[in-house]
């Protein structure tokens, strides 16, 4: 199942790279683009209260104005640097350290040097390259902002893992662990046997063939999806012509879907006792959506005995 998305990259790209001029008045009416040079950023207030450059010369007072702003500045969801106290624009230089060492990984996710996710704007060079190449899927992957509904994104993942034992359940809770319990207790799942499950919050290990379920990090979910495509799905193609191209397309579709799910604020989880169509343990990803009170189960090891 393919989901068509609108090309909204131009607007996202402009927002992600908001110029210094848009960040004036961060802490002083006199702050402007010329005050945010490397030399100005090295300025500090001396014991007498004067703003001085590193060499001891006097610097414009506005050079020292952003210091208090930078102490709490952070990137918002669109990658714009904002003050932590009132949400107003802060100098982009205040947030520069948050992007230090970031780069796109092999699947187009912006990550810091330690592997954690970073704001997509930190990797906007990748965004620009994707746009220049005219590849909509990869551009969306690099730039984010997909605005795809949860149900459509889930449908895309189900299409990637076509033939899997996918399912879903409507629940009454909006608390992720309770939602998992209700999902497991659904008559179409384990019913009364769900009480035997160990429910784990923020599991650090994804286990199978055990009566365990719980929430996992988005990093673990993303890695599991792409590993399943590279492993199980590639083996499933069994060397057929065009297999590598098909796998590459699945990676792109999964990337777009996962970005959308993260943007929509879902929680990821796992069902450690699920079985595939060949009556063997499977890696089942849970997409837990508190907004719709739905839990979706995606079987990432599709198999058929027919």
N, C-alpha and C positions, 0 to 999 in steps of 0.2 A: 504494500500500500504506500503510495507516494503522496506527500503533502506538498501542495504548491504554496509558496510563500511570496509575498510582495518584496520587491527590491527596495528596502528602506535604508540602504547602507549609507547613502550620501549624507543624510541627516545625522546618522549615528557617528559617522567619521568626523563631521564638523564638531559635534558636541564633545567627542572624546579628545579632540585636539584643540580645545578652547584656548585662544591666544592669550598672551600675557595682558594685552590691553583690556581684555574683558575682566581681568582680575584686579583692576585698580581699586583704590580706596579700601584695601584690605584692613588697614589699621590707622591710616592717615590720609587726609585729602591730598597730600602732596605725592603719594606713591604713584609712579608711572612705570612704563616699560623700561626706561633707562635706569631706573633704580634697582632693577632686578638682574643686573649683570653679575658675573662671578665676583667682580671686585666689590660691588655693593653688598653682596650676600656675605662677604667676609667681615663686614663692619660690625662693631659692637659698641655698647654703651660703656664709657669709662667710669671710674669711681665718682667722677664729678658730674656725671649725667650727660656728657657730650658724646655724640655719635662719631666714632673714629674708624678709619680703615685699618687694615692689618699693619700698615707701615706707620701708624700713629698720626697720620694727617686727618684733619677734620673731614667728615663725610656728611652728606645731606641727612637731615634728621629722618627723612622718609626711608633711608637705607636701614635704619634700625627699627622702623615701625613694625615690619612683619614678624619680628622675632616671637612675640607673644602669640601671634596668630599661628605660626608654624608648630608650636608646641602641641596643639590639639588638632591640626588640620588632618583631613583624611579624604580619600577618594570616595565619591558617592557611587551609586549603582551604574551611573553612566560614565564613570571615570573622570569626573570633574573634581578638581581640588576645592574643598570647601572648609570654612571655619567650623570647628567643633562646637563652638558656643552658640552660634546663631544661624548656622547653615549658609551664610553668605559666601561669595567667592573668596578664595584665598589665592595668593600667588602660586602659580603652577610649580615653582621651585620648591615650595613647602612640601610637596608630595613626591618630589623626585626620588627620595630615598626608598619610597614604597615600591618603586619600579626597578630598583637596582638589581641587575643580574637576571631579569626576567627574559624569557624567550618562549616562542611557540614550541610545543612538543611535537612528536611525530604525527599526532592526530589533530593538530591545530589549536590545542588548548594553551592559554597563556599561563605559565607556571614560573614561580620564583626558583632560585638556585637550589633550594631544599626540596623542590617538588610540589610545594603547595600551590594552590590556585592563586593567581593574581588578577587584578582588574584587566579586562580585555584591552583597555586603552593603553596599558603598559606595552603592549605588543602591536600597536597600531601600524608599525611598519609592515607586519605580516598582513594586516588588514588592507593596506594600500596595495600590496603585491597581489593579493587575491582579487581586488577590484580591477586592477590593471589587466589581470589575466582573463577577466570576464567570466570566471567560474562562480556562479551564484551560490552553490552549496558551500564551497570552500570560503567564499567571502563572508557568508553568514556565520560559518564556523569561527573565523578569525575575529569577526567584529561583534558577534552576539546580537541581542535585541531582536529575536525572532518573532515574539508575540504570537506564538502558536498555542492554541488551547491544549490543556493537559490531555484530553481525550484523543485529539489528533496526534499529538506527540507519541502517546502510548501506541496508537494505531500504526505509526511509522515503525516503531521498534518491533511490534508484532509482525509487521511485514518483512522486516529484515530477517527475523527468525521465523520465517513462514513454515507452518506445519507444527509449531510448538503447541504444547498444552496450555494455552493462555486462558486466563480467567479473571474475574473481578467480583467484588462484593460491595454492596452498599452497607455502610455502618452508621452508628448513631453518634459515636464519639468524634472529637477533633484532636484528641491527644494520641500521638503516633503509636505508643506501646499498646494503648487500649484498642486502637484501630486494628492493630495486628491481631490482638486476641479475638476481636469480633470476626475478623476475616477467617482466622483458623477455625473458629467455631461455627462458621456458616455450614449449613447442611450439605452444600456442594463441595466442601473441603473436608474437614475432619470431624465435624460435629462434636459430640461429647468427648471424643478422644483429644480434643484440643487442650483440655485441662492438663494433659500429661507433658505439654511442651514447656521447655525452659525458654523464657522470654528475656532477651539480652538487649540492653540499651548500649548503643554505640559499640557494637561488636568490632573487635580488631581482627577477627578471623572468620572467613566464610566457610562454614562446614556443610557437608552434605551427608545424606543417609543417617541423620540424627534428628531427634525430636527437639530441635532448637529453631528459634526464629527471633528476629530482632531488627533493630535499625543499624544502618551502616553509614559511613561517610560518603559524600558524593564522589570523592576520589576513588574509594573502593568500588563504587557502583560503575563509574566510568571505565576504570581499568578492567573490570570483569566483563563488561559489554564488549570492549574492543578485543580482549583476549579470546572471548568466545568466537568472535568473527574470524580472528586470525587462526584459531585452533580448530574448534569443532566445525564451523561453517566451511572453512577451506578444505578440511578433510572430507566433508560431506559432498563437496563438488567432485572429488576423486579425479582431479587432473583434467576435467573437461575443458574444451577450448574456451578461452575468454574468462577463465576462473579468476585470475588476478584482477582483471578489470571489474568483475562483478563484486569481488571482495572490497576493492577500493570504493566502489559506489556504495556498498553497505556501510563502510566506515563513515562516509560523508553523510548518509541519511541518519545514521545513529548519532553522529556528532550534532547535527541540527536538532534532532529530537531531544537529546540530553540537555543541550543548551536551553531549549524551550522549557523543559521540566524544571531545571534549576531556576530559570527566570520566574517561573510561576510559583516557586516556593514549596515544591513538593519535598517530602522526606523519602529517602531510599531505605529499603530493608531487604531481608532475605527469608526464604522459607527453606529450612535445612532438611525437610523430610519429603519434599516434592519428588514426583516421578515423571519421567518423560513418557512418550507414547509407546516405547519399547519396554515398559515396566522396569526401568532402571533409574537410579538416582539422577537428578538433574540439577542444574544451577538455575534456580528460579529467583528472579529479581522482583522485589515488591516496590511498586510506586505508590506512595501513601500521600493522598491529596486531602488535607484537612478542609480546604475550601468547599469541595464537592462532597466530602464525607465518603470518598471512594478509595478502595484499595485494589490495585491492579496487579496481577501476577503474570510475569513474562517468562516463559520457558525458553532459556537460551541454549538448550541442547535438543532441538527438534529431532524426532525420530519416529519412524512408522514401520510396523512389522508387516504391512501389506505389500 
